[in-house]
Amino acid sequence: MIAALLIPLVGAVLIVLTGRQPNLRETVTLVTALLMFASVTQIVAGVIDGGRPEVFALDVAPGLSLAFQAEPLGMLFALIASFLWIVNSIYSIGYMRGNREPRQTQFYVAFAVALAATMGIALSANLFTLFIFYEVLTLSTYPLVAHHADAKARSGARTYLMILIGTSIVFFIPALLWTLALAGTLDFKPGGILVGAATAQTTGLLLALFAFGIGKAAVMPFHRWLPSAMVAPTPVSALLHAVAVVKAGVFSILKVVVYIFGPEHLLATGASEWLVYLATFSLLAASVVALTKDNLKARLAYSTVSQLSYIVLGAAIATPLALVGAAMHVATHAFGKITLFFVAGAIHTATHKTEVSQLNGIGRAMPFTMAAFFIGALSIIGLPPLGGAWSKLYIALGGMDGDYGFVVAALMISSVLNVAYLMPIVVRAFFTPPDDGVEVTSIKEAPWLCVIPLCFTALACGVLFFLPDRLEVFLGGIMGGN
């Protein structure tokens, strides 16, 4: 566990030292990512066997300590983030070189620090530790969002920082202090720490503070930072949407529901019912907004707002199937959405096109790239035989268990909207004649360091379809007291 936390920080230092030698710097990045993933897999093996390893670091104040523990939910997040860092690092090399991006050393350093923060969030043993690393993640990703250093990038980065820091100050910190006052501890505990300590009304108010204070979950109306952050280079967008940032948000909400409130407490009090309705509205509203966006990354950004609401919805429903489905969606959405953003970056690298309306006929020149987009889109839509089908099914079944029958209808409508904003891109690419035949025939695939990762993540969307039973068994421990 200590290795998983320290390896990316050591890697960041080595990246600085090798900054003037690009090949060596990027080798260090890849080796660091591989070593971190290897350390995480060692922890996962112990958790699968029933272990819950712990590391105590520091007492900060009475009731506040830095401590780490490995449990199924955190290990799923850590495994996804560490594995996709390897893939994203390979892609980043092709993208950053292909576009001759400035400040590449700064880029790789900030990326490594962000992954260290992500590991801290995933392995946190209490709410205080999670909060500290949550804020480190915000600060470490700010220079990535502002990478291009022009007026547009600075404006987007300011919005990113102001909303995420603002929600933490106004909502998250009061929620943390209120929880400590009620329970006398912030330690994560199966079944929750607020059982018997908070009334139904208090629980509902406290849940609101957490839901809006964890701004990275992009719950409406605190979602604007996410589209604003699309000014960043595409590997950063992939980090934001698939590897770390938004996943840190919805993961934190899941941790709070499972280990602070306790699912049974939420079900008994009905305190999360309002969040079920808000998440349902958000997943539909964001999809409708996505339909109006011609910019490809903006369309995918609002798609992410919608997909994150699936996870928040599963957490709010709080039945066993809904919670497992929400945790599964962390994984299935990660691979589907990183594929789509990789494709957007590959298109930009090869053609400098950024709008959906510019993609007529591009599939004929970039068949591997657009085929991967098709597969990733089908997973986001939730069609078998791709992983996204299972997580949506589990959330729908969980909604029925919790007497939220309308959730099934909302998920069906959302999937139709997913088709409406994603499939026209595929149709344009493969079946619409190009506006300028000469221009399209001159296009080639992006550098292979961009194309191979996106093909790999598209393939992984299919592999996840065959793993729901293993994921369900692994995640089953979050519901009991084991």
C-alpha positions in Angstrom: 0.0 0.0 0.0 2.8 2.4 0.8 4.4 1.5 -2.5 1.2 2.3 -4.4 1.1 5.8 -2.8 4.8 6.6 -3.1 5.7 5.2 -6.5 3.9 7.9 -8.5 5.5 10.6 -6.3 9.0 9.2 -6.9 8.2 9.0 -10.6 7.2 12.6 -10.6 10.6 13.6 -9.2 12.4 11.4 -11.8 10.3 12.9 -14.6 11.5 16.4 -13.6 15.2 15.1 -13.5 14.9 13.6 -17.0 12.8 16.4 -18.5 15.5 17.4 -21.0 15.6 13.9 -22.5 12.1 13.1 -23.9 12.7 9.4 -24.5 14.1 8.8 -21.0 11.3 11.0 -19.5 8.6 9.0 -21.2 10.3 5.7 -20.3 10.2 6.8 -16.6 6.5 7.7 -17.0 5.7 4.2 -18.4 7.8 2.4 -15.9 6.3 4.3 -13.0 2.8 3.5 -14.2 3.7 -0.2 -14.6 5.2 -0.4 -11.1 2.2 1.3 -9.5 -0.2 -1.1 -11.3 1.9 -4.0 -10.1 1.8 -2.8 -6.5 -2.0 -2.4 -6.7 -2.5 -5.9 -8.0 -0.6 -7.2 -5.0 -3.0 -5.5 -2.7 -6.0 -6.7 -4.7 -4.9 -10.3 -4.3 -5.0 -10.0 -0.6 -8.4 -8.3 -0.6 -9.8 -11.1 -2.7 -8.7 -13.6 -0.1 -10.6 -11.6 2.5 -7.8 -9.4 3.9 -8.3 -5.8 4.8 -4.7 -4.5 5.1 -4.3 -1.2 7.0 -1.6 1.4 7.3 -1.7 4.2 9.9 0.3 7.3 9.0 -0.3 10.3 11.3 -2.6 11.7 14.0 -3.4 15.3 12.9 -5.9 16.2 15.7 -8.4 14.4 17.9 -10.6 12.3 15.6 -8.6 13.3 12.5 -5.9 11.0 11.2 -4.2 10.0 8.0 -4.8 6.3 7.6 -5.2 3.8 4.7 -7.1 0.6 4.3 -7.8 -1.7 1.3 -11.4 -2.8 0.8 -13.3 -4.0 -2.3 -14.8 -0.7 -3.4 -11.5 1.2 -3.1 -9.5 -1.6 -4.8 -11.8 -1.6 -7.8 -11.2 2.1 -8.2 -7.4 1.8 -7.6 -7.2 -1.1 -10.1 -9.1 0.9 -12.8 -7.1 4.1 -12.3 -3.6 2.4 -12.1 -4.3 0.2 -15.2 -5.7 3.0 -17.3 -2.7 5.2 -16.4 -0.5 2.8 -18.3 -2.8 3.0 -21.4 -3.2 6.7 -21.1 0.6 7.2 -20.8 1.1 5.4 -24.0 -1.6 7.4 -25.7 -0.2 10.7 -24.2 3.2 10.0 -25.8 1.6 9.7 -29.2 -0.7 12.7 -28.7 1.8 15.1 -27.1 4.4 14.4 -29.8 1.9 14.3 -32.6 0.6 17.7 -31.7 3.9 19.1 -30.6 2.5 20.2 -27.3 4.5 22.6 -25.1 5.4 22.0 -21.5 5.4 18.2 -21.8 7.5 17.6 -18.7 5.1 19.7 -16.6 2.3 17.6 -18.1 3.8 14.3 -17.1 4.7 15.5 -13.6 1.2 16.8 -12.9 -0.2 13.5 -14.2 1.9 11.5 -11.8 1.0 13.6 -8.8 -2.7 13.3 -9.8 -2.4 9.5 -9.8 -0.7 9.6 -6.4 -3.7 11.6 -5.1 -6.1 9.1 -6.7 -4.4 6.2 -4.9 -4.8 8.2 -1.6 -8.5 8.5 -2.3 -8.9 4.9 -3.2 -7.0 3.6 -0.2 -8.4 6.1 2.4 -9.4 4.5 5.7 -11.4 7.5 6.9 -13.2 10.6 5.5 -10.5 13.0 6.6 -7.8 11.1 4.5 -10.2 11.0 1.6 -10.8 14.7 1.8 -7.1 15.6 1.9 -6.3 13.6 -1.2 -9.5 14.8 -2.9 -8.2 18.4 -2.6 -4.7 17.4 -3.7 -6.2 15.9 -6.8 -8.0 19.2 -7.5 -4.8 21.2 -7.2 -2.6 18.8 -9.2 -5.0 18.7 -12.1 -5.4 22.5 -12.3 -2.2 22.9 -14.3 -3.3 20.1 -16.7 -6.6 21.9 -17.4 -4.7 25.2 -17.9 -2.0 23.5 -20.0 -2.3 25.5 -23.2 -1.9 28.7 -21.2 -4.1 30.8 -23.5 -7.1 32.9 -22.4 -9.6 30.1 -23.1 -7.5 27.6 -21.1 -7.1 30.0 -18.2 -10.8 30.8 -18.1 -11.7 27.0 -18.2 -9.2 26.3 -15.5 -10.5 29.1 -13.2 -14.0 27.7 -13.5 -12.7 24.2 -12.8 -10.9 25.4 -9.7 -13.5 27.8 -8.4 -16.4 25.2 -8.5 -14.4 22.3 -7.1 -12.8 24.4 -4.3 -16.0 26.3 -3.7 -18.1 23.2 -3.2 -15.6 21.8 -0.9 -15.5 24.9 1.3 -19.3 25.5 1.4 -20.5 21.9 1.6 -17.9 19.2 2.0 -16.0 20.7 5.0 -19.3 21.4 7.0 -20.4 17.8 6.2 -17.2 16.4 7.4 -17.3 18.4 10.7 -21.0 17.6 11.3 -20.3 13.9 10.8 -17.5 14.0 13.3 -19.7 15.8 15.8 -22.5 13.3 15.4 -20.5 10.0 15.2 -17.3 11.0 17.1 -15.3 9.4 14.3 -14.7 9.7 10.6 -13.5 6.1 10.1 -15.1 4.1 7.3 -17.1 1.3 8.7 -19.2 -1.4 6.9 -22.9 -0.5 7.7 -22.1 3.1 8.4 -21.2 5.2 11.4 -24.3 7.3 11.6 -26.8 4.5 12.4 -28.4 5.6 15.7 -26.6 8.9 15.6 -28.6 10.9 13.0 -32.4 11.3 12.6 -34.0 11.0 9.1 -34.1 14.8 8.7 -30.4 15.2 9.8 -29.4 12.3 7.5 -31.2 14.0 4.5 -29.5 17.3 5.1 -26.1 15.7 5.7 -26.5 13.7 2.5 -27.2 16.9 0.6 -24.0 18.5 1.9 -22.0 15.5 0.7 -23.8 15.2 -2.7 -23.1 18.8 -3.6 -19.8 19.1 -1.7 -18.2 16.3 -3.6 -18.2 18.5 -6.7 -16.2 16.1 -8.8 -19.3 13.9 -9.1 -20.7 16.7 -11.3 -24.2 16.5 -9.7 -26.4 19.2 -11.3 -26.3 22.2 -10.8 -22.6 21.9 -9.8 -21.5 20.4 -13.1 -20.2 23.3 -15.2 -16.6 22.7 -14.3 -16.6 19.5 -16.4 -17.5 21.0 -19.8 -15.2 24.0 -19.0 -12.3 21.7 -18.4 -12.5 20.4 -22.0 -10.0 23.2 -23.0 -7.3 20.7 -21.8 -5.4 18.4 -24.1 -7.3 15.2 -24.8 -5.2 12.9 -22.5 -6.2 15.2 -19.7 -9.8 15.0 -20.7 -9.4 11.2 -20.5 -7.9 11.6 -17.1 -10.8 13.8 -16.0 -13.5 11.6 -17.4 -12.2 8.0 -17.0 -9.1 7.6 -15.0 -9.2 9.8 -11.9 -11.2 13.0 -11.4 -14.9 12.3 -12.0 -14.4 8.8 -10.8 -12.9 10.1 -7.6 -16.1 12.1 -7.2 -18.6 9.3 -7.7 -16.3 6.9 -5.8 -16.4 9.3 -2.9 -20.2 9.4 -2.9 -20.3 5.6 -2.9 -17.8 5.4 0.0 -19.9 7.9 2.0 -23.2 6.0 1.3 -21.7 2.6 2.1 -19.3 3.4 5.0 -20.6 6.7 6.5 -24.4 6.6 6.2 -24.9 2.9 5.7 -27.3 1.6 3.0 -29.7 0.1 5.5 -29.9 3.4 7.4 -30.7 5.3 4.2 -33.4 2.8 3.2 -34.9 2.8 6.7 -35.1 6.6 6.9 -35.9 7.3 3.2 -33.4 10.2 3.4 -31.9 9.6 0.0 -35.2 9.6 -2.0 -34.7 13.3 -3.1 -31.3 12.3 -4.5 -32.9 9.5 -6.6 -35.1 12.1 -8.3 -32.2 14.6 -8.8 -29.9 12.0 -10.2 -32.7 10.8 -12.6 -33.3 14.4 -13.7 -29.5 14.9 -14.2 -29.0 11.8 -16.3 -31.8 12.8 -18.7 -31.1 16.5 -18.8 -27.4 16.1 -19.5 -28.2 13.8 -22.4 -30.6 16.3 -23.9 -27.9 19.0 -23.6 -25.4 16.6 -25.3 -27.7 16.4 -28.3 -27.3 20.1 -28.9 -23.4 20.1 -28.9 -21.6 20.1 -32.2 -18.1 20.1 -30.6 -17.2 16.5 -30.1 -15.5 16.9 -26.7 -18.3 19.0 -25.4 -20.8 16.4 -26.4 -18.8 13.7 -24.7 -18.5 16.0 -21.6 -22.2 16.2 -21.2 -22.4 12.5 -21.8 -20.1 12.1 -18.8 -22.3 14.3 -16.6 -25.2 12.0 -17.5 -23.3 8.8 -17.0 -22.0 9.9 -13.6 -25.6 10.4 -12.6 -26.1 6.7 -13.1 -23.6 6.0 -10.3 -25.1 8.7 -8.0 -28.5 7.2 -8.8 -27.3 3.7 -7.8 -25.8 5.1 -4.6 -29.0 7.0 -3.7 -31.3 3.9 -4.3 -29.0 2.1 -1.8 -30.3 -1.4 -2.4 -27.6 -4.1 -2.8 -28.1 -4.6 -6.6 -28.1 -0.8 -7.2 -24.9 -0.3 -5.2 -23.1 -3.1 -7.0 -24.4 -1.8 -10.3 -23.1 1.7 -9.5 -19.7 0.3 -8.6 -19.7 -1.7 -11.9 -20.5 1.4 -13.8 -17.4 3.0 -12.4 -15.5 0.3 -14.4 -17.6 0.0 -17.5 -18.0 3.8 -18.0 -14.2 4.2 -17.5 -13.3 2.0 -20.4 -16.1 3.2 -22.7 -15.6 6.9 -22.1 -11.8 6.8 -22.3 -12.2 5.1 -25.7 -14.4 7.9 -27.0 -12.0 10.6 -25.7 -9.0 8.8 -27.2 -10.9 8.8 -30.5 -11.6 12.5 -30.2 -7.9 13.2 -29.6 -6.8 10.9 -32.5 -9.1 12.7 -34.9 -7.7 16.1 -33.7 -4.1 14.8 -34.1 -4.7 13.4 -37.6 -7.0 16.1 -39.0 -7.3 19.0 -36.5 -11.1 18.6 -36.7 -13.1 19.2 -33.5 -16.7 19.4 -34.6 -19.1 16.5 -35.2 -20.3 18.2 -38.4 -16.8 17.9 -39.8 -16.6 14.1 -39.6 -18.5 13.2 -42.8 -16.7 10.2 -44.4 -13.8 10.2 -41.9 -14.4 6.5 -41.0 -13.1 5.6 -44.5 -9.8 7.2 -43.8 -9.6 6.3 -40.1 -11.3 2.9 -39.9 -9.6 1.6 -36.7 -10.3 4.8 -34.9 -13.9 5.1 -35.8 -14.6 1.3 -35.3 -13.3 1.8 -31.7 -15.6 4.8 -31.3 -18.5 2.6 -32.4 -17.7 -0.1 -29.8 -17.1 2.4 -27.0 -20.4 4.1 -27.9 -22.3 0.9 -27.8 -20.9 0.2 -24.3 -22.0 3.7 -23.1 -25.4 3.1 -24.6 -25.6 -0.2 -22.7 -26.0 -2.8 -25.4 -24.7 -6.4 -25.1 -22.2 -7.9 -25.6 -20.4 -4.9 -24.0 -19.8 -4.2 -20.3 -22.1 -1.2 -20.0 -25.1 -3.4 -20.4 -24.6 -5.1 -17.0 -24.1 -2.0 -14.9 -27.3 -0.4 -16.2 -29.2 -3.7 -15.7 -28.1 -3.9 -12.1 -29.1 -0.3 -11.3 -32.5 -0.9 -13.0 -33.1 -4.1 -10.9 -31.9 -2.3 -7.8 -34.4 0.5 -8.5 -37.2 -2.0 -8.8 -36.1 -3.6 -5.5 -36.3 -0.1 -3.9 -39.8 0.6 -5.3 -38.5 3.1 -7.8 -40.1 1.7 -10.9 -39.7 5.0 -12.8 -36.0 4.5 -12.7 -36.3 1.7 -15.3 -38.2 4.0 -17.6 -35.6 6.7 -17.1 -32.7 4.4 -17.9 -34.5 3.3 -21.1 -35.1 6.9 -22.2 -31.5 7.7 -21.4 -30.2 4.9 -23.5 -32.3 6.1 -26.4 -30.8 9.6 -25.9 -27.4 8.0 -25.8 -28.1 6.5 -29.2 -29.3 9.9 -30.5 -26.1 11.8 -29.6 -23.5 9.0 -30.3 -24.7 7.0 -33.3 -25.0 10.0 -35.7 -21.2 10.4 -35.3 -20.8 6.8 -36.5 -23.3 7.3 -39.3 -21.4 10.4 -40.5 -18.1 8.7 -40.3 -19.0 5.6 -42.3 -22.1 6.3 -44.3 -22.2 10.0 -45.1 -20.3 11.1 -48.2 -17.4 13.4 -47.4 -17.9 17.1 -48.0 -14.5 17.3 -49.6 -13.3 13.9 -51.1 -9.8 15.2 -51.7 -9.4 16.3 -48.1 -10.7 13.0 -46.6 -8.6 10.8 -48.8 -5.5 12.7 -47.7 -6.2 11.8 -44.0 -4.5 8.9 -42.4 -4.8 7.2 -39.0 -3.2 9.1 -36.0 0.2 7.8 -34.8 0.1 4.2 -33.7 0.8 5.2 -30.1 -2.6 6.9 -30.2 -4.4 4.2 -32.2 -3.3 1.1 -30.3 -4.5 2.3 -26.9 -8.0 3.2 -28.2 -8.3 -0.2 -29.9 -7.2 -1.9 -26.7 -9.8 0.0 -24.5 -12.5 -0.7 -27.0 -11.6 -4.4 -26.8 -11.7 -4.2 -23.0 -15.3 -3.0 -23.2 -16.2 -6.4 -24.7 -14.1 -8.3 -22.1 -16.0 -6.6 -19.3 -19.2 -8.1 -20.6 -18.0 -11.5 -19.4 -16.9 -10.5 -15.9 -20.1 -9.4 -14.1 -20.2 -12.5 -11.8 -16.7 -11.9 -10.7 -17.3 -8.2 -10.1 -20.4 -9.0 -8.1 -18.7 -11.5 -5.9 -15.8 -9.1 -5.3 -18.0 -6.2 -4.5 -20.4 -8.2 -2.4 -18.3 -7.5 0.7 -19.3 -3.8 0.6 -22.8 -4.7 1.7 -22.1 -7.0 4.6 -19.9 -6.5 7.6 -17.0 -8.5 6.1 
